[in-house]
Amino acid sequence: MRAMPQLRRQVALALAGMMFVLTGPLDAAHAALVTTGQAIEAGEAQGERDRVAGFLAREDVRAQMVALGVDPVEAIDRVAGLSDAEVRQIAGHLDRLPAGQSAVGAVIGAALFIFLVLLITDLLGLTNVFPFVRR
């Protein structure tokens, strides 16, 4: 019977010591007001960070990075370490990149489309633009 109170005391001392060790190095919490603008900017910054990381995760971008001697995993890790302003700047550059074709390709495509439309209308007899089309 006498061993039970001594066991309780040892367990209580061990628990108190663990609580002291676990809560000792914690700093005090600091509270501050967060404006709506700050909350929106934080959400936008995370979205832009995800967009840049998604761009770097594309297969064609990864292949180009490897060709240039850049480790794709290291590039994604560096994006994670950028400040919000830097990520916003990079995302702004992504918005200004061409969407897959140059101006020359667009002009050639438009000229080809116009040629085909005029050729079809000539074949149907609606216009007489090309002398090599026989009706």
C-alpha positions as CSV (number, residue, x, y, z in Angstrom):
1,M,0.0,0.0,0.0
2,R,2.8,2.3,0.8
3,A,4.3,1.9,-2.7
4,M,1.3,3.3,-4.5
5,P,1.6,7.0,-3.2
6,Q,5.3,6.9,-3.9
7,L,4.6,5.7,-7.5
8,R,2.1,8.5,-8.0
9,R,4.6,11.0,-6.8
10,Q,7.3,9.8,-9.2
11,V,4.8,9.8,-12.2
12,A,3.6,13.2,-11.2
13,L,7.2,14.5,-11.0
14,A,8.1,12.9,-14.4
15,L,5.0,14.5,-16.0
16,A,5.7,17.9,-14.5
17,G,9.3,17.7,-15.8
18,M,8.1,16.7,-19.3
19,M,5.6,19.6,-19.4
20,F,8.3,22.0,-18.3
21,V,10.7,20.8,-21.0
22,L,8.1,20.9,-23.7
23,T,6.6,24.3,-22.9
24,G,9.8,26.0,-21.8
25,P,11.3,27.2,-25.1
26,L,8.0,28.5,-26.5
27,D,7.8,32.2,-27.2
28,A,4.9,34.3,-26.3
29,A,2.2,34.7,-29.0
30,H,2.0,38.0,-30.7
31,A,-1.4,39.2,-31.9
32,A,-1.9,41.8,-34.6
33,L,-4.7,42.9,-36.8
34,V,-4.7,41.6,-40.3
35,T,-6.5,43.8,-42.9
36,T,-8.6,42.4,-45.7
37,G,-6.0,43.6,-48.2
38,Q,-3.2,41.7,-46.4
39,A,-5.3,38.5,-46.3
40,I,-6.1,38.8,-50.0
41,E,-2.5,39.5,-50.9
42,A,-1.3,36.4,-49.0
43,G,-3.8,34.3,-50.9
44,E,-2.8,35.8,-54.2
45,A,0.8,35.3,-53.5
46,Q,0.3,31.6,-52.8
47,G,-1.7,31.2,-56.0
48,E,1.1,32.9,-58.0
49,R,3.7,30.7,-56.2
50,D,1.7,27.6,-57.2
51,R,1.4,28.9,-60.8
52,V,5.1,29.5,-61.1
53,A,5.8,26.1,-59.6
54,G,3.3,24.5,-62.0
55,F,5.1,26.2,-64.9
56,L,8.4,24.8,-63.8
57,A,6.9,21.3,-63.4
58,R,5.8,21.2,-67.1
59,E,7.8,18.6,-69.1
60,D,8.9,21.0,-71.8
61,V,10.2,23.5,-69.3
62,R,12.0,20.8,-67.3
63,A,13.7,19.5,-70.5
64,Q,14.9,23.0,-71.3
65,M,16.2,23.5,-67.8
66,V,18.1,20.2,-68.0
67,A,19.5,21.3,-71.4
68,L,20.7,24.6,-69.8
69,G,22.3,22.7,-66.9
70,V,19.7,23.7,-64.2
71,D,18.4,21.0,-61.8
72,P,14.6,21.2,-62.0
73,V,14.2,20.1,-58.3
74,E,16.5,22.9,-57.2
75,A,14.6,25.5,-59.3
76,I,11.3,24.5,-57.6
77,D,13.0,24.7,-54.2
78,R,14.3,28.2,-55.0
79,V,10.8,29.3,-56.0
80,A,9.6,28.2,-52.6
81,G,12.2,30.4,-51.0
82,L,11.4,33.5,-52.9
83,S,9.6,36.5,-51.3
84,D,6.0,37.3,-52.3
85,A,7.2,40.4,-54.3
86,E,9.7,38.3,-56.3
87,V,7.1,35.6,-57.1
88,R,4.6,38.3,-58.2
89,Q,7.3,39.7,-60.5
90,I,8.0,36.3,-62.1
91,A,4.3,35.6,-62.5
92,G,4.0,38.9,-64.3
93,H,6.7,37.8,-66.7
94,L,4.8,34.5,-67.3
95,D,1.7,36.6,-68.3
96,R,3.7,38.4,-71.0
97,L,5.2,35.3,-72.6
98,P,3.9,34.3,-76.0
99,A,1.2,31.7,-75.9
100,G,2.8,29.3,-78.4
101,Q,3.4,31.0,-81.7
102,S,5.2,33.9,-83.0
103,A,3.8,36.8,-85.0
104,V,5.2,35.3,-88.2
105,G,3.3,32.1,-87.6
106,A,0.1,34.0,-87.0
107,V,0.4,36.0,-90.3
108,I,1.2,32.8,-92.3
109,G,-1.7,31.0,-90.7
110,A,-4.1,33.9,-91.4
111,A,-2.9,34.2,-95.1
112,L,-3.4,30.4,-95.5
113,F,-6.9,30.6,-94.1
114,I,-7.9,33.5,-96.4
115,F,-6.4,31.7,-99.4
116,L,-8.5,28.6,-98.6
117,V,-11.7,30.6,-98.1
118,L,-11.2,32.3,-101.5
119,L,-10.3,29.1,-103.2
120,I,-13.5,27.4,-101.9
121,T,-15.7,30.3,-102.9
122,D,-14.0,30.3,-106.4
123,L,-14.7,26.5,-106.7
124,L,-18.3,27.1,-105.7
125,G,-18.6,29.8,-108.3
126,L,-19.4,32.6,-105.8
127,T,-16.2,34.6,-106.7
128,N,-13.8,34.9,-109.6
129,V,-10.5,35.6,-107.8
130,F,-8.1,32.9,-109.1
131,P,-7.7,32.4,-112.9
132,F,-6.4,28.8,-112.5
133,V,-9.8,27.6,-111.1
134,R,-12.1,26.3,-113.8
135,R,-15.8,26.2,-113.3
